[in-house]
Amino acid sequence: MGSPQVNRRQAIATLTTAIAAPSLALAANGEPIRVGRSAPLTGMMARISVSNLDAAAVAIDEFNRQGGHRGRPIELETLDDAFDPKQTVANTKVLVEQRNVVALFGYFGTAQVGAVLPYLLEQKTPMITAVTGSPALRQQLHPYFFTAQASYVDELVKIVDNLKNVMSTRIAVVYEDNPFGQQMHPLARQVIEAKGGTLVDAQPINPDGSNARAVAEAMAGQSPHATILLSVGPAVVAFVKANKAARGSYVYTLSLSVGEAAVKALGKDARGLAVARLTPSPWRSNTPLIRRYQAAMKTAGMDINYDTLYGYANAQVLIEAIKASGPTPSRASITSGLEGLGKFNLGGMELSYSPSNHHGTNYVDLAVLTADGQFLR
């Protein structure tokens, strides 16, 4: 395994959540509550992760300026794993054994999270939220793994239910030709058939999208009512553009597939793309959570979008877990504190945890992109 990767962004993340601002020293100057995060700050997935990670840091900094937890700031240290599961494990061992963090937070990726779950059990260290909806990670209750997003199956059910409601029952599937897509393909088939639909065709697409044109043309020849795209990364943009050129069907895809980077890369070809969304709209100021988020992003000079809202909301779950842990947060008290919260509301997002339920929400909505990159719900 490699050594932990530290770079400029990690240093910035630690400073902004621990000691950077003079107001923080006045507001929360007790012993820091150390939380660790391994995430892809470089590499292919960085374009998806960075705004999410930065928004979470903003939320924690905001909490610290308001006094933190009983006068103690949360200190968030981030190590770069470049989306490599081996590096994720190496980073996690450093965070747990050398940095003595009381919790891990906001990890990215199914393989990355799966690689560290046995270690969490060994070290009895909680992981609070992770950017993965993999059902494989939820089949059995893990005593130290907590999520704050719906599963990919929840997303598929929402998509297929929507298609069924508009009489679109002939459905095609394009899945990324890697472990993620190969896991998702049979799940999509099961959901489609369980809802009374017909899977008319399923085609693998290369992760780099190099065969997107051939896949799109093959799909268009089957005349499906809609196509479900199960992919993350370059293949998403490549297929959506190729599907437009082939005059293919409407495309539906998962939440992780389309962040702001993909929206910008698609340009006008984004029009009509339906995307599963895991939070309320970040542009509608109709709940306390969204109003706080919008104000925080404005102060930080960050964009308002689904990526940053997701990061900000995840940080709120971490904060609630620490607040529930009592006067002296520890790995054990944070775990039991979150389990004991039951139902709670972040100010527009309801979650629920218990000793038998570590997956706080199954909320999914759909939004459709316009030609100018706006999401309509």
C-alpha positions in Angstrom: 0.0 0.0 0.0 1.1 3.5 -0.6 1.9 6.2 1.9 -0.9 8.7 2.7 -1.2 11.4 0.0 -1.0 15.0 1.4 -1.4 18.0 -0.9 -2.3 21.6 -0.9 -6.0 21.0 -0.9 -5.6 18.8 2.2 -3.8 21.5 4.0 -6.4 24.0 3.1 -9.2 21.7 4.3 -7.6 21.2 7.6 -6.9 24.9 8.2 -10.3 26.1 7.2 -12.0 23.7 9.6 -9.6 24.1 12.5 -7.5 27.1 12.9 -7.6 29.5 9.9 -10.1 32.1 10.9 -9.5 34.5 13.9 -13.3 34.3 14.7 -13.0 30.5 15.1 -10.3 30.9 17.8 -12.8 33.1 19.7 -15.9 30.9 19.0 -14.5 27.4 19.6 -11.0 27.2 21.1 -11.2 24.0 23.1 -9.4 20.8 22.2 -10.3 19.9 18.6 -12.6 17.0 17.8 -10.6 15.2 15.1 -12.4 13.7 12.1 -10.7 12.1 9.1 -11.6 11.8 5.5 -10.0 10.0 2.5 -11.2 11.2 -0.8 -10.2 11.7 -4.5 -8.7 15.1 -4.5 -6.8 14.2 -7.7 -7.5 11.9 -10.6 -10.6 11.2 -12.7 -13.1 11.5 -9.9 -11.8 14.8 -8.5 -14.0 16.8 -10.8 -17.0 15.2 -9.1 -15.7 15.2 -5.5 -14.0 18.5 -4.9 -17.0 20.9 -4.7 -18.8 18.4 -2.5 -15.8 18.2 -0.2 -15.3 22.0 -0.1 -18.9 22.5 0.8 -18.7 20.1 3.7 -15.7 22.0 5.0 -17.6 25.2 4.7 -20.4 23.7 6.8 -18.0 22.5 9.5 -16.2 25.9 9.6 -19.7 27.6 10.0 -20.4 25.3 13.0 -17.0 26.0 14.5 -17.5 29.8 14.3 -20.8 29.4 16.1 -19.1 27.7 19.1 -18.5 24.2 17.8 -19.5 21.3 20.2 -19.4 22.7 23.7 -16.6 25.1 22.7 -14.6 22.5 20.8 -14.1 22.9 17.1 -14.3 20.0 14.6 -10.9 19.5 12.9 -11.3 17.8 9.6 -8.2 16.3 8.0 -8.4 15.1 4.4 -6.0 12.8 2.7 -6.0 12.2 -1.1 -6.6 8.6 -2.3 -7.0 9.5 -6.0 -9.9 7.0 -6.0 -7.6 4.1 -5.4 -9.0 1.6 -2.8 -5.6 0.5 -1.7 -4.7 4.2 -1.0 -8.0 4.6 0.8 -7.1 1.8 3.2 -3.6 3.3 3.8 -5.0 6.7 4.4 -7.6 5.3 6.8 -5.0 3.6 8.9 -3.1 6.8 9.2 -6.2 8.7 10.2 -7.2 6.1 12.8 -3.9 5.0 14.2 -1.8 8.1 13.9 -4.2 11.0 13.9 -6.5 9.4 16.4 -9.7 10.6 14.7 -13.0 9.9 16.5 -14.9 9.4 13.2 -14.4 9.1 9.5 -16.6 11.2 7.2 -17.6 11.6 3.6 -15.7 8.8 1.8 -16.2 8.4 -2.0 -16.8 5.2 -3.9 -18.2 1.7 -3.5 -14.9 -0.1 -3.8 -13.2 2.4 -1.5 -15.7 2.1 1.2 -15.9 -1.6 0.9 -12.2 -1.9 1.3 -12.2 -0.2 4.7 -15.3 -1.7 6.3 -13.5 -4.7 7.8 -10.9 -2.3 9.3 -13.7 -0.1 10.8 -15.1 -3.2 12.5 -11.6 -4.1 13.9 -11.0 -0.5 15.1 -14.6 0.2 16.2 -14.5 3.5 14.3 -17.7 5.0 12.8 -17.9 6.2 9.2 -20.5 9.0 9.0 -21.9 9.3 5.5 -20.3 8.0 2.3 -20.9 8.9 -1.4 -22.1 5.5 -2.5 -25.5 4.0 -2.8 -24.3 0.5 -3.4 -26.8 -2.1 -2.2 -24.0 -4.6 -1.7 -22.7 -2.4 1.2 -26.1 -2.5 2.8 -27.0 -6.2 2.7 -25.9 -6.7 6.3 -25.9 -4.2 9.1 -22.4 -2.9 9.7 -22.1 -1.6 13.3 -19.9 1.4 12.3 -21.1 2.3 8.8 -23.8 5.1 8.4 -25.1 6.6 5.2 -27.2 9.6 4.4 -28.3 8.9 0.9 -30.8 6.6 -0.9 -29.4 3.4 -2.4 -29.0 2.9 -6.1 -31.9 0.5 -6.0 -34.0 3.3 -4.6 -32.9 5.5 -7.5 -33.8 2.8 -10.0 -37.2 2.3 -8.5 -37.9 6.0 -8.7 -36.8 6.1 -12.4 -38.8 3.0 -13.5 -41.9 4.1 -11.5 -41.7 7.5 -13.4 -41.4 5.7 -16.7 -44.3 3.4 -15.9 -46.5 6.4 -15.0 -45.9 7.9 -18.5 -46.5 4.5 -20.2 -42.8 4.0 -21.1 -42.4 0.3 -20.4 -39.9 -0.6 -23.2 -36.6 0.2 -21.4 -33.0 -0.2 -22.5 -30.0 -0.2 -20.2 -26.5 1.0 -20.9 -24.1 0.0 -18.2 -20.4 0.9 -17.7 -18.1 -2.1 -18.4 -16.5 -2.2 -15.0 -17.4 -3.7 -11.6 -19.9 -0.8 -10.9 -21.8 -1.3 -14.1 -21.7 -5.0 -13.9 -23.2 -4.9 -10.5 -25.9 -2.4 -11.5 -27.0 -4.2 -14.7 -28.8 -7.1 -13.1 -30.3 -4.8 -10.5 -31.8 -2.7 -13.2 -33.2 -5.8 -14.9 -34.8 -6.9 -11.7 -36.4 -3.5 -11.0 -37.7 -3.2 -14.6 -39.2 -6.6 -14.6 -40.6 -6.2 -11.1 -42.4 -3.1 -12.2 -43.9 -4.7 -15.3 -41.5 -3.3 -17.8 -39.6 -5.0 -20.6 -35.8 -4.8 -20.9 -35.4 -4.5 -24.6 -31.6 -4.4 -24.7 -28.6 -4.0 -22.5 -25.2 -2.8 -23.8 -21.9 -2.2 -22.0 -20.0 1.0 -22.6 -16.3 1.5 -22.1 -15.5 3.6 -19.0 -13.7 6.2 -21.2 -16.8 6.3 -23.5 -14.8 5.3 -26.6 -17.5 3.1 -27.9 -20.4 5.5 -27.1 -21.3 6.0 -30.8 -21.7 2.3 -31.5 -23.7 1.7 -28.3 -26.0 4.7 -29.0 -26.7 3.5 -32.6 -27.4 0.0 -31.4 -29.8 1.2 -28.8 -31.6 3.6 -31.2 -32.1 0.5 -33.5 -34.1 -1.2 -30.7 -36.5 1.8 -30.4 -36.9 1.8 -26.6 -39.2 4.2 -24.9 -36.3 5.3 -22.6 -32.7 4.3 -21.8 -31.3 4.0 -18.3 -27.6 4.9 -18.2 -25.6 3.3 -15.4 -22.3 5.0 -15.6 -20.0 7.5 -13.8 -17.3 9.6 -15.4 -16.4 10.3 -19.1 -18.8 7.7 -20.5 -21.8 9.7 -19.3 -21.1 12.8 -21.4 -19.9 10.6 -24.4 -23.1 8.5 -24.4 -25.6 11.4 -24.0 -24.0 13.3 -26.9 -23.8 10.1 -29.0 -27.5 9.3 -28.2 -28.5 12.8 -29.3 -26.7 12.3 -32.6 -28.3 8.9 -33.1 -31.8 10.4 -32.3 -32.1 7.9 -29.5 -34.7 7.8 -26.7 -34.8 9.9 -23.5 -32.0 9.1 -21.1 -32.4 8.6 -17.3 -29.4 8.3 -15.1 -28.3 8.1 -11.4 -27.5 10.9 -9.1 -23.7 10.3 -9.1 -23.6 10.4 -12.9 -24.3 14.0 -13.4 -22.5 16.8 -11.4 -21.8 20.3 -12.5 -18.8 19.3 -14.5 -20.9 16.9 -16.6 -23.6 19.5 -17.1 -21.1 22.0 -18.4 -19.4 19.4 -20.6 -22.8 18.4 -22.1 -23.8 22.0 -23.1 -27.0 22.0 -25.1 -27.0 18.2 -25.3 -28.0 18.2 -21.7 -31.6 19.0 -22.7 -34.0 16.3 -21.7 -31.6 14.3 -19.6 -33.4 13.1 -16.4 -31.3 12.7 -13.3 -32.1 11.1 -9.9 -31.5 13.6 -7.2 -30.9 12.9 -3.5 -31.7 16.3 -2.0 -34.3 19.0 -2.4 -33.6 21.6 -5.0 -30.7 23.8 -4.0 -32.3 26.8 -5.7 -35.6 26.8 -3.8 -35.3 28.9 -0.6 -38.3 27.2 1.0 -36.7 25.4 4.0 -34.3 26.5 6.7 -31.6 24.1 5.5 -31.6 25.5 2.0 -31.6 29.1 3.2 -28.6 28.4 5.5 -26.8 26.5 2.7 -27.4 29.3 0.2 -26.1 31.9 2.6 -23.0 29.8 3.4 -22.2 29.3 -0.3 -22.6 33.0 -1.0 -20.2 33.9 1.9 -17.7 31.3 0.7 -17.9 32.3 -3.0 -19.1 28.9 -4.0 -21.7 27.8 -6.6 -25.2 26.8 -5.6 -25.8 23.3 -7.1 -26.6 19.8 -6.2 -22.9 18.9 -5.6 -22.4 21.5 -3.0 -25.7 21.0 -1.3 -25.0 17.3 -0.9 -21.6 18.0 0.7 -23.2 20.7 3.0 -26.0 18.4 4.1 -23.7 15.4 4.8 -21.7 17.7 7.1 -24.9 18.5 9.0 -25.3 14.8 9.7 -21.8 14.6 11.0 -22.5 17.6 13.2 -25.7 16.0 14.6 -23.8 12.8 15.4 -21.1 14.7 17.3 -23.8 16.8 19.1 -25.5 13.6 20.2 -22.3 12.1 21.5 -22.3 13.9 24.8 -19.7 16.1 26.5 -16.7 14.0 25.4 -17.1 12.7 21.8 -15.4 9.3 21.3 -15.7 6.6 18.6 -18.1 4.7 20.9 -20.2 7.7 21.9 -20.6 9.0 18.4 -21.8 5.6 17.2 -24.3 5.2 20.0 -25.3 8.9 19.7 -26.2 8.6 16.1 -28.0 5.3 16.6 -30.1 7.0 19.4 -31.2 10.0 17.4 -34.2 8.3 15.8 -36.1 10.6 13.5 -34.7 14.1 13.1 -35.0 17.0 10.6 -32.1 19.1 9.3 -34.5 21.8 8.5 -36.0 20.4 5.3 -34.4 16.9 5.1 -35.7 14.2 7.4 -33.4 11.3 8.4 -33.7 8.4 10.9 -31.2 6.2 12.6 -31.4 3.4 15.1 -29.4 0.4 16.3 -31.0 -1.6 13.5 -31.0 1.1 10.8 -27.8 2.9 9.8 -29.1 4.2 6.4 -30.8 7.5 7.2 -32.9 8.2 4.2 -34.3 6.7 0.9 -35.3 10.1 -0.5 -35.1 10.3 -4.3 -36.6 12.8 -6.7 -36.1 13.3 -10.5 -35.0 16.5 -12.2 -34.7 17.1 -16.0 -32.0 19.3 -17.5 -32.7 22.2 -19.9 -30.5 23.2 -22.8 -28.9 25.9 -20.7 -28.1 23.5 -17.9 -30.9 24.2 -15.5 -32.7 21.5 -13.5 -36.5 21.4 -13.7 -38.5 19.2 -11.2 
